[in-house]
């Protein structure tokens, strides 16, 4: 037996088929929801809307600059949000309530609903009159009726009012726009008046500050005796520049003389000083130095001839000493000159430096005086300019006080719209229809997915590898409450008859050698006994049939046939109390024999597992073409497994939409364990039916109307046989059948006749 393998793919065909089978459930939900929605839209309060469009933040040229005091920057999102909230504010709506004289009844009138005529109990009871609501309360209620929105990318704002009647909606929308315009005009006038008062006060204070600043400036000029600070500062600047140059020159001269002075202080030899640059050159000094050199040369030459004590040598030496003294005196004089020049340069540098510092101090003093002067002058200028500005503003404010400037403009006033915006009947009905269909469809899927039983042969094929031999439709019995089944009830329904005959045909064609057929099911009350009786009726049309009630635990066949419950049957036959002929039940109207279960049996399994039971079935199969056995449910007891070994084949009955899939798999598994020959599955009490018209075309051909005239071109044929010929044919058939029985099965017919005689 193959197990069902779940697939991930969704079969849309099965879903549509499921919806088509259960189509009345979504249709019922759709009808109910549409009816509820229709009642709702017929009794709900109608709402009317009116819209006034205004333009805010009009960009106009300012006549005078006083408009800058009233900031009207209307190009930011925050500004538009502010104006929208201002239009919805309680203070603004309170003005509307006051101007129109609105009452509680105007905003929330009591409507007479049509449903009250049919259900008066739903009509609200009259309550005591409540206190008159204040303007603030009415404004809060009006806030829920007003919707303010900005048209994207523009300066336009829509004021939409929803009210119980169109005229009230128009009045509120237009009045709110007028109140908004008047509010801004009053705000601007109030701001203008406040600005005028403030400007006058500020001008008086600025006048005092300006006078004080001018007095301080004049007093400072007089105190410092200032005439032309700019000219004096220019001259002082030139003097400082000249002194700076002189100071630089003096510093350089001092540095040069300082170097010579240090060399003189460090050198003791006059000749070395003469050779250095420390002392200036002198013609007299150079001449004396040259004479001295010549004398020394002459002495050297004389020393080669005369000795030191020679008069010439002594005279020349004295002359050299005198010349040397003269040279030293001259060098000393030059050194004194260098020292004098160095000291003089230092004094001159100090004098220039002192003059430079004094000039700088005078210049700084003059600069401080100029800064103070400029500060006082700036204070006077600033006060003068501020005073002039405020004076100009005051004049502009007085000039624009009587001028009205449009801050906003009403583009379109609201018009009366007689068509209500709520409720939207088509939309509500369509949504109710869709909701009903969705809920109905969802319920269909919930029922389907929560269903455990099999519905059709396709599902049975998925859980087993066995063929579905027939689908038996569900037919209601005429006699209910456990009344016996009349023979006329067998094959009473044409659809049921055709399904039973289909089962018979498939068993006859596919399992010709199967004579003993057992019928079982997974659970009780799945229609085994009814199927056994009807299948026996179908086989009795072409063969000799015996039906055995082998469900010894809960027999039902005797009750269905109206037989006594204690009538002898299978139990008595197996125990040897009665013979076969005494236990069989025959009735000509049935067309087949019945062997009921008999008395209660304490151990049915022992009876069915005994060797006598298979022998009995084989013996009965010699006298009957088909032996049909009803067994107990295979999932509950082992009786069906025991009988399956003695039967040639077994039919498994499953009740459509009732028998769980797991029970069917388990039952087939139990039969497979004992290697039972399961012929197939019969799906009982299915909901599918053929088209009545199409079906009757085959089972009930249309009878020709005798009154209708036969066409002229049709020639009637004579009858092939008359009544006498039919009788002769019947006698001949019976004679041939008797001969066939004698030639082929004489022992069976003989034994059967003996059994009937007994």
Secondary structure, 3 states (H helix, E strand, C coil): CCCCCCCCCCCHHHHHHHHHHCHHHHHHHHHHHHHHHHHHHHHCCCEEEEEEEEEECCCCCCCCHHHHHCCCCCCCHHHHHHHHHHHCCHHHHHHHHHHHCCCHHHHCCCCCCCHHHHCHHHCCCCCCCCCCCCHHHHHHHHHCCEEEEECCCCCEEEEEEEECCHHHHHHHHHHHHHHHHHHHHHHHHHHHHHHHHHHHHHHHHHHHHHHHHHHHHHHHHHHHCCCCHHHHHHHHHHHHHHHHHHHHHHHHHHHHHHHHHHHHHHCCCHHHHHHCCCCCCCHHHHHHHHHHHHHHHHHHHHHCCCCCCCHHHHHHHHHHHHHHHHHHHHHHHHHHHHHHHHHHHHHHHHHHHHHHHHHHHHHHHHHHHHHHHHHHHHHHHHHHHHHHHHHHHHHHHHHHCCCCCCCEEEEECCCCCCCCCECCHHHHHHHHHHHHHHHHHHHHHHHHHHCCECCCHHHHHHHCCCCEEEEEECCCCCCCCCCCCCHHHCCCCHHHHHHHHHHHHHHHHHCCCCCEEEEEECCCCCCHHHHHHHHHHHHCCCCCEEEEECCCCCCCHHHHHCCCCCCCCHHHHHHCCCCHHHHEECCCCCCCEEECCCCCCCCHHHHHHCHHHHHHHHHHHHHCCEEEEECCCCCCCCHHHHHHHHCCEEEEEEECCCCEHHHHHHHHHHHHHCCCCEEEEEEEEECCCCCHHHHHHHHCCCCCCCCCCCCCCCCCCCCCCCHHHHHHHHHHHHHHHHHHHHHHCHHHHHHHHHHHHC
